[in-house]
Amino acid sequence: MLPSKNHDVIIVLGLSYNKNNQPNVLLRFRLDKAIELFNKKYANKILLTGAAVKDEITEAEIMRNYCLKNGIPKAAILMEPHARYTEENASLSAKLMKIHQLQSAIVVTSKHHIERSAFYFAKYMENFEMIPARNNFLTYLISLPVAIHEKIKVRRLQ
C-alpha cells in the first residue's frame, strides 16, 4: 500500500527487538516499508519513535542503525527515544514534528496495530496517513495473539 500523497515525514513506531540488538521480523517489515516510501520520495524525513524497553538501547537507536545500513542518510533521520507505548509515540512524535516545523506524516506500523495507532495519532495531529507494513503468513501467525489483544484495547478506547 502506498500513501495517497507526499508528506513531510514518515513516522515508524517502535517494537521490541531481538536479543542481539537487531530488529525482529515485524520491526524490519515496518522499517522496510518506511525505507521504501522514503526512496520513492513520499517524504524527506524519517522519525523513529521508541524508548528502551528491554535494555538500555532504545528502539529508536535500533531502528536508526537499520536505516543507516539500508542507505537512509543520517541527516534525514529524526529520533524520538522516550515513547514507551502507542499514545506516547503519537504525542511525542507530534511535539517533535512541531519543533522541526513538519506539518504532515505517514505513520508506518503493523497492520494489526493500525486501528489503535490511528486513534491516538488523531488526538495529537490532524494531517497524517496510516500505512501498514508488509505482512506474510508467518508474521500473521506470530502477531495473531497481539492482534487479538489490540482489538480488545481498541474496543476499550471507543
OpenMM code with the backbone's topology and positions (N, CA, C; nanometers):
from openmm import Vec3, app, unit

residues = "MET LEU PRO SER LYS ASN HIS ASP VAL ILE ILE VAL LEU GLY LEU SER TYR ASN LYS ASN ASN GLN PRO ASN VAL LEU LEU ARG PHE ARG LEU ASP LYS ALA ILE GLU LEU PHE ASN LYS LYS TYR ALA ASN LYS ILE LEU LEU THR GLY ALA ALA VAL LYS ASP GLU ILE THR GLU ALA GLU ILE MET ARG ASN TYR CYS LEU LYS ASN GLY ILE PRO LYS ALA ALA ILE LEU MET GLU PRO HIS ALA ARG TYR THR GLU GLU ASN ALA SER LEU SER ALA LYS LEU MET LYS ILE HIS GLN LEU GLN SER ALA ILE VAL VAL THR SER LYS HIS HIS ILE GLU ARG SER ALA PHE TYR PHE ALA LYS TYR MET GLU ASN PHE GLU MET ILE PRO ALA ARG ASN ASN PHE LEU THR TYR LEU ILE SER LEU PRO VAL ALA ILE HIS GLU LYS ILE LYS VAL ARG ARG LEU GLN".split()
positions = [
    Vec3(0.0850, -0.1183, 0.0000),
    Vec3(0.0000, 0.0000, 0.0000),
    Vec3(0.0891, 0.1240, 0.0000),
    Vec3(0.0488, 0.2226, -0.0798),
    Vec3(0.1228, 0.3477, -0.0879),
    Vec3(0.0356, 0.4626, -0.0381),
    Vec3(0.0987, 0.5689, 0.0113),
    Vec3(0.0226, 0.6852, 0.0574),
    Vec3(-0.0521, 0.7521, -0.0581),
    Vec3(-0.1542, 0.8282, -0.0233),
    Vec3(-0.2322, 0.8985, -0.1251),
    Vec3(-0.1615, 1.0240, -0.1750),
    Vec3(-0.0651, 1.0730, -0.0966),
    Vec3(0.0082, 1.1946, -0.1341),
    Vec3(0.1415, 1.1982, -0.0588),
    Vec3(0.2240, 1.2959, -0.0919),
    Vec3(0.3505, 1.3157, -0.0207),
    Vec3(0.3239, 1.3835, 0.1134),
    Vec3(0.4131, 1.3586, 0.2081),
    Vec3(0.4047, 1.4172, 0.3415),
    Vec3(0.5416, 1.4688, 0.3824),
    Vec3(0.5478, 1.5368, 0.4955),
    Vec3(0.6744, 1.5921, 0.5437),
    Vec3(0.7649, 1.4876, 0.6073),
    Vec3(0.7054, 1.3879, 0.6705),
    Vec3(0.7849, 1.2912, 0.7465),
    Vec3(0.7158, 1.1549, 0.7479),
    Vec3(0.7968, 1.0507, 0.7583),
    Vec3(0.7480, 0.9148, 0.7771),
    Vec3(0.7801, 0.8778, 0.9220),
    Vec3(0.6784, 0.8418, 0.9981),
    Vec3(0.6980, 0.8023, 1.1380),
    Vec3(0.6916, 0.6505, 1.1458),
    Vec3(0.7935, 0.5904, 1.2086),
    Vec3(0.7948, 0.4456, 1.2277),
    Vec3(0.7810, 0.4181, 1.3766),
    Vec3(0.6773, 0.3419, 1.4121),
    Vec3(0.6530, 0.3089, 1.5522),
    Vec3(0.7420, 0.1923, 1.5941),
    Vec3(0.8069, 0.2093, 1.7096),
    Vec3(0.8989, 0.1095, 1.7608),
    Vec3(0.8301, -0.0190, 1.8015),
    Vec3(0.9129, -0.1189, 1.8228),
    Vec3(0.8672, -0.2527, 1.8597),
    Vec3(0.9861, -0.3234, 1.9218),
    Vec3(0.9609, -0.4169, 2.0092),
    Vec3(1.0701, -0.4922, 2.0719),
    Vec3(1.1664, -0.5431, 1.9663),
    Vec3(1.2901, -0.5583, 2.0057),
    Vec3(1.3916, -0.6072, 1.9135),
    Vec3(1.4508, -0.7365, 1.9681),
    Vec3(1.5315, -0.8021, 1.8855),
    Vec3(1.5931, -0.9279, 1.9248),
    Vec3(1.7038, -0.9054, 2.0268),
    Vec3(1.7441, -1.0116, 2.0927),
    Vec3(1.8486, -1.0035, 2.1954),
    Vec3(1.9816, -0.9540, 2.1406),
    Vec3(2.0060, -0.9707, 2.0128),
    Vec3(2.1305, -0.9251, 1.9517),
    Vec3(2.1226, -0.7804, 1.9034),
    Vec3(2.0268, -0.7051, 1.9567),
    Vec3(2.0069, -0.5639, 1.9215),
    Vec3(1.9787, -0.5420, 1.7727),
    Vec3(1.9072, -0.6359, 1.7143),
    Vec3(1.8634, -0.6257, 1.5757),
    Vec3(1.7109, -0.6208, 1.5741),
    Vec3(1.6530, -0.5522, 1.4765),
    Vec3(1.5061, -0.5500, 1.4678),
    Vec3(1.4513, -0.6909, 1.4463),
    Vec3(1.3418, -0.7236, 1.5148),
    Vec3(1.2769, -0.8518, 1.4871),
    Vec3(1.2045, -0.8412, 1.3531),
    Vec3(1.1458, -0.9502, 1.3074),
    Vec3(1.0872, -0.9532, 1.1740),
    Vec3(0.9761, -0.8492, 1.1576),
    Vec3(0.8922, -0.8298, 1.2576),
    Vec3(0.7837, -0.7316, 1.2455),
    Vec3(0.8387, -0.5892, 1.2375),
    Vec3(0.9397, -0.5597, 1.3164),
    Vec3(1.0003, -0.4264, 1.3112),
    Vec3(1.0739, -0.4060, 1.1790),
    Vec3(1.1406, -0.5091, 1.1290),
    Vec3(1.2071, -0.4977, 0.9976),
    Vec3(1.1053, -0.4658, 0.8894),
    Vec3(0.9882, -0.5305, 0.8953),
    Vec3(0.8854, -0.5013, 0.7947),
    Vec3(0.8409, -0.3553, 0.8030),
    Vec3(0.8265, -0.3019, 0.9234),
    Vec3(0.7912, -0.1595, 0.9382),
    Vec3(0.9001, -0.0709, 0.8780),
    Vec3(1.0238, -0.1019, 0.9125),
    Vec3(1.1356, -0.0213, 0.8631),
    Vec3(1.1507, -0.0327, 0.7121),
    Vec3(1.1356, -0.1532, 0.6598),
    Vec3(1.1453, -0.1713, 0.5142),
    Vec3(1.0394, -0.0906, 0.4405),
    Vec3(0.9185, -0.0840, 0.4957),
    Vec3(0.8128, -0.0035, 0.4327),
    Vec3(0.8505, 0.1445, 0.4370),
    Vec3(0.9010, 0.1915, 0.5511),
    Vec3(0.9413, 0.3323, 0.5624),
    Vec3(1.0550, 0.3645, 0.4657),
    Vec3(1.1513, 0.2762, 0.4545),
    Vec3(1.2638, 0.2973, 0.3622),
    Vec3(1.2134, 0.3002, 0.2183),
    Vec3(1.1218, 0.2102, 0.1846),
    Vec3(1.0622, 0.2095, 0.0501),
    Vec3(0.9937, 0.3434, 0.0216),
    Vec3(0.9136, 0.3927, 0.1160),
    Vec3(0.8426, 0.5193, 0.0963),
    Vec3(0.9389, 0.6368, 0.0869),
    Vec3(1.0431, 0.6348, 0.1680),
    Vec3(1.1458, 0.7398, 0.1628),
    Vec3(1.2135, 0.7384, 0.0256),
    Vec3(1.2523, 0.6219, -0.0210),
    Vec3(1.3202, 0.6113, -0.1504),
    Vec3(1.2305, 0.6498, -0.2669),
    Vec3(1.0986, 0.6342, -0.2486),
    Vec3(1.0033, 0.6762, -0.3520),
    Vec3(0.9639, 0.8226, -0.3360),
    Vec3(1.0294, 0.8915, -0.2424),
    Vec3(1.0136, 1.0366, -0.2220),
    Vec3(0.8767, 1.0779, -0.1685),
    Vec3(0.8121, 0.9908, -0.0897),
    Vec3(0.6862, 1.0288, -0.0260),
    Vec3(0.7094, 1.1232, 0.0917),
    Vec3(0.8330, 1.1290, 0.1405),
    Vec3(0.8730, 1.2230, 0.2459),
    Vec3(1.0258, 1.2298, 0.2444),
    Vec3(1.0796, 1.3390, 0.2990),
    Vec3(1.2257, 1.3504, 0.3008),
    Vec3(1.2854, 1.3392, 0.4415),
    Vec3(1.2035, 1.2999, 0.5369),
    Vec3(1.2487, 1.2757, 0.6746),
    Vec3(1.1832, 1.1474, 0.7248),
    Vec3(1.2557, 1.0781, 0.8132),
    Vec3(1.2011, 0.9612, 0.8825),
    Vec3(1.2165, 0.9866, 1.0319),
    Vec3(1.1072, 0.9749, 1.1052),
    Vec3(1.1071, 0.9909, 1.2506),
    Vec3(1.0903, 0.8526, 1.3130),
    Vec3(1.1864, 0.8134, 1.3958),
    Vec3(1.1873, 0.6821, 1.4593),
    Vec3(1.1528, 0.6995, 1.6063),
    Vec3(1.0468, 0.6343, 1.6512),
    Vec3(0.9983, 0.6556, 1.7868),
    Vec3(0.9911, 0.5256, 1.8660),
    Vec3(1.0586, 0.5261, 1.9824),
    Vec3(1.0555, 0.4102, 2.0708),
    Vec3(1.1635, 0.4183, 2.1770),
    Vec3(1.1263, 0.3929, 2.2999),
    Vec3(1.2164, 0.4018, 2.4152),
    Vec3(1.2929, 0.2709, 2.4357),
    Vec3(1.3770, 0.2713, 2.5382),
    Vec3(1.4452, 0.1490, 2.5821),
    Vec3(1.3442, 0.0676, 2.6617),
    Vec3(1.3156, -0.0524, 2.6170),
    Vec3(1.2176, -0.1357, 2.6836),
    Vec3(1.2866, -0.2550, 2.7500),
    Vec3(1.3653, -0.3281, 2.6748),
    Vec3(1.4316, -0.4481, 2.7262),
    Vec3(1.5705, -0.4199, 2.7813),
    Vec3(1.6332, -0.3156, 2.7380),
    Vec3(1.7748, -0.2936, 2.7590),
    Vec3(1.7974, -0.1439, 2.7729),
    Vec3(1.9227, -0.1003, 2.7756),
    Vec3(1.9487, 0.0434, 2.7787),
    Vec3(1.9456, 0.1047, 2.6396),
    Vec3(1.9533, 0.0237, 2.5356),
    Vec3(1.9469, 0.0756, 2.3988),
    Vec3(1.7991, 0.0956, 2.3612),
    Vec3(1.7704, 0.2072, 2.2974),
    Vec3(1.6311, 0.2384, 2.2639),
    Vec3(1.5900, 0.1722, 2.1325),
    Vec3(1.4598, 0.1534, 2.1182),
    Vec3(1.4062, 0.1033, 1.9924),
    Vec3(1.4425, 0.2000, 1.8798),
    Vec3(1.4395, 0.3300, 1.9083),
    Vec3(1.4742, 0.4304, 1.8077),
    Vec3(1.6182, 0.4118, 1.7589),
    Vec3(1.7108, 0.3792, 1.8505),
    Vec3(1.8505, 0.3565, 1.8108),
    Vec3(1.8642, 0.2324, 1.7229),
    Vec3(1.7954, 0.1255, 1.7609),
    Vec3(1.7975, 0.0021, 1.6807),
    Vec3(1.7469, 0.0329, 1.5397),
    Vec3(1.6383, 0.1100, 1.5323),
    Vec3(1.5807, 0.1448, 1.4021),
    Vec3(1.6744, 0.2351, 1.3224),
    Vec3(1.7378, 0.3314, 1.3910),
    Vec3(1.8319, 0.4212, 1.3210),
    Vec3(1.9449, 0.3399, 1.2589),
    Vec3(2.0016, 0.2480, 1.3353),
    Vec3(2.1115, 0.1666, 1.2832),
    Vec3(2.0692, 0.0889, 1.1596),
    Vec3(1.9485, 0.0341, 1.1619),
    Vec3(1.8960, -0.0398, 1.0468),
    Vec3(1.8788, 0.0536, 0.9264),
    Vec3(1.8235, 0.1706, 0.9507),
    Vec3(1.8027, 0.2670, 0.8407),
    Vec3(1.9357, 0.3102, 0.7795),
    Vec3(2.0330, 0.3382, 0.8633),
    Vec3(2.1643, 0.3794, 0.8129),
    Vec3(2.2273, 0.2683, 0.7290),
    Vec3(2.2170, 0.1444, 0.7751),
    Vec3(2.2721, 0.0307, 0.6993),
    Vec3(2.1998, 0.0109, 0.5673),
    Vec3(2.0780, 0.0635, 0.5579),
    Vec3(1.9982, 0.0472, 0.4363),
    Vec3(1.9877, 0.1749, 0.3544),
    Vec3(2.0863, 0.2623, 0.3707),
    Vec3(2.1013, 0.3752, 0.2802),
    Vec3(2.0288, 0.5038, 0.3150),
    Vec3(1.9640, 0.5115, 0.4293),
    Vec3(1.8987, 0.6375, 0.4671),
    Vec3(2.0052, 0.7328, 0.5211),
    Vec3(2.0132, 0.8537, 0.4689),
    Vec3(2.1139, 0.9482, 0.5183),
    Vec3(2.0865, 0.9891, 0.6636),
    Vec3(2.1928, 1.0027, 0.7401),
    Vec3(2.1813, 1.0401, 0.8813),
    Vec3(2.1015, 1.1697, 0.8972),
    Vec3(2.1211, 1.2649, 0.8068),
    Vec3(2.0530, 1.3946, 0.8143),
    Vec3(1.9014, 1.3832, 0.7952),
    Vec3(1.8560, 1.2725, 0.7389),
    Vec3(1.7121, 1.2542, 0.7141),
    Vec3(1.6406, 1.1896, 0.8331),
    Vec3(1.7160, 1.1487, 0.9346),
    Vec3(1.6586, 1.0733, 1.0456),
    Vec3(1.6382, 1.1616, 1.1687),
    Vec3(1.5170, 1.1580, 1.2212),
    Vec3(1.4841, 1.2225, 1.3491),
    Vec3(1.4593, 1.1125, 1.4512),
    Vec3(1.5057, 1.1354, 1.5734),
    Vec3(1.4939, 1.0341, 1.6786),
    Vec3(1.4010, 1.0822, 1.7890),
    Vec3(1.3111, 0.9940, 1.8306),
    Vec3(1.2265, 1.0177, 1.9468),
    Vec3(1.2445, 0.8948, 2.0366),
    Vec3(1.3345, 0.9010, 2.1373),
    Vec3(1.3719, 0.7827, 2.2150),
    Vec3(1.3012, 0.7665, 2.3498),
    Vec3(1.1882, 0.8318, 2.3711),
    Vec3(1.1252, 0.8290, 2.5027),
    Vec3(0.9902, 0.7578, 2.5084),
    Vec3(0.9251, 0.7382, 2.3950),
    Vec3(0.7906, 0.6789, 2.3931),
    Vec3(0.7960, 0.5317, 2.4327),
    Vec3(0.7132, 0.4965, 2.5310),
    Vec3(0.7078, 0.3587, 2.5802),
    Vec3(0.5842, 0.2843, 2.5329),
    Vec3(0.4856, 0.3550, 2.4825),
    Vec3(0.3633, 0.2916, 2.4345),
    Vec3(0.3016, 0.3805, 2.3274),
    Vec3(0.1970, 0.3314, 2.2642),
    Vec3(0.1430, 0.3941, 2.1434),
    Vec3(0.1008, 0.5390, 2.1626),
    Vec3(0.0338, 0.5703, 2.2716),
    Vec3(-0.0084, 0.7096, 2.2897),
    Vec3(0.1125, 0.8017, 2.3008),
    Vec3(0.2179, 0.7570, 2.3674),
    Vec3(0.3397, 0.8393, 2.3742),
    Vec3(0.4065, 0.8490, 2.2379),
    Vec3(0.4020, 0.7427, 2.1570),
    Vec3(0.4538, 0.7523, 2.0198),
    Vec3(0.3867, 0.8690, 1.9483),
    Vec3(0.2558, 0.8775, 1.9635),
    Vec3(0.1791, 0.9824, 1.8953),
    Vec3(0.2080, 1.1209, 1.9532),
    Vec3(0.1988, 1.1351, 2.0838),
    Vec3(0.2152, 1.2679, 2.1442),
    Vec3(0.3569, 1.3206, 2.1284),
    Vec3(0.4571, 1.2369, 2.1522),
    Vec3(0.5959, 1.2827, 2.1427),
    Vec3(0.6388, 1.3051, 1.9982),
    Vec3(0.5863, 1.2263, 1.9062),
    Vec3(0.6145, 1.2494, 1.7640),
    Vec3(0.5545, 1.3826, 1.7190),
    Vec3(0.4335, 1.4114, 1.7642),
    Vec3(0.3693, 1.5385, 1.7288),
    Vec3(0.4513, 1.6570, 1.7808),
    Vec3(0.5025, 1.6464, 1.9025),
    Vec3(0.5864, 1.7535, 1.9582),
    Vec3(0.7140, 1.7721, 1.8770),
    Vec3(0.7776, 1.6633, 1.8409),
    Vec3(0.8998, 1.6704, 1.7618),
    Vec3(0.8717, 1.7277, 1.6227),
    Vec3(0.7593, 1.6900, 1.5653),
    Vec3(0.7216, 1.7473, 1.4358),
    Vec3(0.7054, 1.8988, 1.4462),
    Vec3(0.6432, 1.9442, 1.5525),
    Vec3(0.6227, 2.0882, 1.5712),
    Vec3(0.7577, 2.1603, 1.5817),
    Vec3(0.8497, 2.1038, 1.6569),
    Vec3(0.9834, 2.1629, 1.6717),
    Vec3(1.0522, 2.1759, 1.5362),
    Vec3(1.0364, 2.0759, 1.4511),
    Vec3(1.1019, 2.0747, 1.3197),
    Vec3(1.0135, 2.1333, 1.2096),
    Vec3(0.9007, 2.1906, 1.2484),
    Vec3(0.8080, 2.2551, 1.1558),
    Vec3(0.7611, 2.1604, 1.0450),
    Vec3(0.7265, 2.0399, 1.0851),
    Vec3(0.6726, 1.9400, 0.9934),
    Vec3(0.5220, 1.9339, 1.0141),
    Vec3(0.4475, 1.9405, 0.9059),
    Vec3(0.3024, 1.9528, 0.9145),
    Vec3(0.2254, 1.8234, 0.8932),
    Vec3(0.2821, 1.7293, 0.8173),
    Vec3(0.2068, 1.6093, 0.7825),
    Vec3(0.2953, 1.4855, 0.7939),
    Vec3(0.2304, 1.3713, 0.8194),
    Vec3(0.3070, 1.2490, 0.8430),
    Vec3(0.2411, 1.1264, 0.7816),
    Vec3(0.3264, 1.0342, 0.7427),
    Vec3(0.2873, 0.8977, 0.7109),
    Vec3(0.3277, 0.8176, 0.8340),
    Vec3(0.2358, 0.7445, 0.8931),
    Vec3(0.2660, 0.6635, 1.0107),
    Vec3(0.2690, 0.5172, 0.9672),
    Vec3(0.3845, 0.4527, 0.9865),
    Vec3(0.4019, 0.3134, 0.9472),
    Vec3(0.4034, 0.2264, 1.0722),
    Vec3(0.3169, 0.1274, 1.0726),
    Vec3(0.3134, 0.0292, 1.1804),
    Vec3(0.2610, -0.1021, 1.1236),
    Vec3(0.2520, -0.2013, 1.2077),
    Vec3(0.1995, -0.3312, 1.1651),
    Vec3(0.0487, -0.3213, 1.1424),
    Vec3(-0.0008, -0.4044, 1.0536),
    Vec3(-0.1422, -0.3998, 1.0169),
    Vec3(-0.2332, -0.4112, 1.1387),
    Vec3(-0.2013, -0.5012, 1.2297),
    Vec3(-0.2869, -0.5215, 1.3470),
    Vec3(-0.2821, -0.4031, 1.4444),
    Vec3(-0.1872, -0.3137, 1.4263),
    Vec3(-0.1674, -0.2001, 1.5173),
    Vec3(-0.2252, -0.0698, 1.4609),
    Vec3(-0.2725, -0.0732, 1.3384),
    Vec3(-0.3206, 0.0473, 1.2683),
    Vec3(-0.4365, 0.1148, 1.3422),
    Vec3(-0.5363, 0.0390, 1.3801),
    Vec3(-0.6578, 0.0990, 1.4370),
    Vec3(-0.6276, 0.1762, 1.5663),
    Vec3(-0.5541, 0.1131, 1.6568),
    Vec3(-0.5228, 0.1806, 1.7834),
    Vec3(-0.4285, 0.2989, 1.7598),
    Vec3(-0.3305, 0.2816, 1.6722),
    Vec3(-0.2382, 0.3912, 1.6421),
    Vec3(-0.3130, 0.5107, 1.5840),
    Vec3(-0.4030, 0.4862, 1.4918),
    Vec3(-0.4805, 0.5953, 1.4313),
    Vec3(-0.5629, 0.6687, 1.5363),
    Vec3(-0.6190, 0.5956, 1.6314),
    Vec3(-0.6956, 0.6578, 1.7397),
    Vec3(-0.6085, 0.7593, 1.8144),
    Vec3(-0.4876, 0.7195, 1.8520),
    Vec3(-0.4008, 0.8098, 1.9283),
    Vec3(-0.3425, 0.9219, 1.8422),
    Vec3(-0.3018, 0.8916, 1.7207),
    Vec3(-0.2465, 0.9980, 1.6368),
    Vec3(-0.3513, 1.1048, 1.6078),
    Vec3(-0.4768, 1.0672, 1.5961),
    Vec3(-0.5834, 1.1650, 1.5736),
    Vec3(-0.5998, 1.2605, 1.6913),
    Vec3(-0.5594, 1.2192, 1.8098),
    Vec3(-0.5646, 1.3067, 1.9271),
    Vec3(-0.4588, 1.4167, 1.9219),
    Vec3(-0.3485, 1.3920, 1.8514),
    Vec3(-0.2345, 1.4827, 1.8578),
    Vec3(-0.1975, 1.5507, 1.7262),
    Vec3(-0.2526, 1.5049, 1.6155),
    Vec3(-0.2238, 1.5717, 1.4884),
    Vec3(-0.3393, 1.5521, 1.3915),
    Vec3(-0.3487, 1.6443, 1.2995),
    Vec3(-0.4592, 1.6417, 1.2034),
    Vec3(-0.4215, 1.5787, 1.0705),
    Vec3(-0.3014, 1.6035, 1.0250),
    Vec3(-0.2642, 1.5657, 0.8895),
    Vec3(-0.1687, 1.4468, 0.8912),
    Vec3(-0.2272, 1.3261, 0.8938),
    Vec3(-0.1461, 1.2045, 0.8915),
    Vec3(-0.2195, 1.0967, 0.8136),
    Vec3(-0.1441, 0.9998, 0.7709),
    Vec3(-0.1989, 0.8879, 0.6955),
    Vec3(-0.1334, 0.7596, 0.7486),
    Vec3(-0.2129, 0.6602, 0.7789),
    Vec3(-0.1632, 0.5327, 0.8299),
    Vec3(-0.1308, 0.4392, 0.7130),
    Vec3(-0.0133, 0.3782, 0.7184),
    Vec3(0.0268, 0.2822, 0.6156),
    Vec3(0.0753, 0.1552, 0.6856),
    Vec3(0.0177, 0.0407, 0.6512),
    Vec3(0.0608, -0.0835, 0.7157),
    Vec3(0.1903, -0.1371, 0.6560),
    Vec3(0.2701, -0.1981, 0.7415),
    Vec3(0.3894, -0.2679, 0.6960),
    Vec3(0.3482, -0.3974, 0.6276),
    Vec3(0.4401, -0.4530, 0.5541),
    Vec3(0.4177, -0.5814, 0.4870),
    Vec3(0.3827, -0.6879, 0.5907),
    Vec3(0.3064, -0.7832, 0.5471),
    Vec3(0.2677, -0.8941, 0.6332),
    Vec3(0.2786, -1.0215, 0.5498),
    Vec3(0.3164, -1.1307, 0.6127),
    Vec3(0.3129, -1.2596, 0.5449),
    Vec3(0.2511, -1.3612, 0.6396),
    Vec3(0.2363, -1.4833, 0.5956),
    Vec3(0.1668, -1.5817, 0.6778),
    Vec3(0.2382, -1.6045, 0.8106),
    Vec3(0.3711, -1.6113, 0.8086),
    Vec3(0.4468, -1.6331, 0.9323),
    Vec3(0.4262, -1.5178, 1.0297),
    Vec3(0.4370, -1.3938, 0.9818),
    Vec3(0.4169, -1.2801, 1.0722),
    Vec3(0.2721, -1.2706, 1.1164),
    Vec3(0.1812, -1.3145, 1.0306),
    Vec3(0.0405, -1.3189, 1.0707),
    Vec3(0.0238, -1.4131, 1.1899),
    Vec3(0.0827, -1.5306, 1.1824),
    Vec3(0.0729, -1.6271, 1.2930),
    Vec3(0.1398, -1.5742, 1.4196),
    Vec3(0.2581, -1.5142, 1.4011),
    Vec3(0.3316, -1.4586, 1.5157),
    Vec3(0.2501, -1.3492, 1.5831),
    Vec3(0.1880, -1.2667, 1.5026),
    Vec3(0.1195, -1.1496, 1.5575),
    Vec3(-0.0273, -1.1740, 1.5909),
    Vec3(-0.0792, -1.2924, 1.5663),
    Vec3(-0.2200, -1.3187, 1.5932),
    Vec3(-0.2593, -1.2915, 1.7385),
    Vec3(-0.1841, -1.3404, 1.8383),
    Vec3(-0.2209, -1.3069, 1.9774),
    Vec3(-0.2169, -1.1569, 2.0035),
    Vec3(-0.1200, -1.0893, 1.9433),
    Vec3(-0.1092, -0.9435, 1.9601),
    Vec3(-0.2267, -0.8747, 1.8925),
    Vec3(-0.2663, -0.9234, 1.7764),
    Vec3(-0.3798, -0.8644, 1.7045),
    Vec3(-0.5080, -0.8758, 1.7861),
    Vec3(-0.5284, -0.9891, 1.8490),
    Vec3(-0.6461, -1.0078, 1.9346),
    Vec3(-0.6404, -0.9109, 2.0517),
    Vec3(-0.5228, -0.8992, 2.1129),
    Vec3(-0.5025, -0.8046, 2.2234),
    Vec3(-0.5307, -0.6610, 2.1787),
    Vec3(-0.4855, -0.6255, 2.0579),
    Vec3(-0.5084, -0.4917, 2.0028),
    Vec3(-0.6580, -0.4650, 1.9860),
    Vec3(-0.7321, -0.5617, 1.9354),
    Vec3(-0.8767, -0.5438, 1.9160),
    Vec3(-0.9454, -0.5161, 2.0495),
    Vec3(-0.9032, -0.5864, 2.1535),
    Vec3(-0.9605, -0.5648, 2.2869),
    Vec3(-0.9281, -0.4236, 2.3343),
    Vec3(-0.8054, -0.3788, 2.3157),
    Vec3(-0.7663, -0.2437, 2.3579),
    Vec3(-0.8459, -0.1365, 2.2845),
    Vec3(-0.8637, -0.1553, 2.1536),
    Vec3(-0.9367, -0.0572, 2.0738),
    Vec3(-1.0823, -0.0498, 2.1198),
    Vec3(-1.1411, -0.1620, 2.1462),
    Vec3(-1.2802, -0.1634, 2.1949),
    Vec3(-1.2926, -0.0865, 2.3257),
    Vec3(-1.1942, -0.0984, 2.4135),
    Vec3(-1.1961, -0.0247, 2.5397),
    Vec3(-1.1832, 0.1255, 2.5203),
    Vec3(-1.1111, 0.1662, 2.4145),
    Vec3(-1.0914, 0.3076, 2.3869),
    Vec3(-1.2175, 0.3733, 2.3337),
    Vec3(-1.3023, 0.2960, 2.2676),
    Vec3(-1.4194, 0.3518, 2.1996),
    Vec3(-1.5338, 0.3767, 2.2940),
] * unit.nanometer
topology = app.Topology()
chain = topology.addChain("A")
for resn in residues:
    res = topology.addResidue(resn, chain)
    for name in ("N", "CA", "C"):
        topology.addAtom(name, app.Element.getBySymbol(name[0]), res)
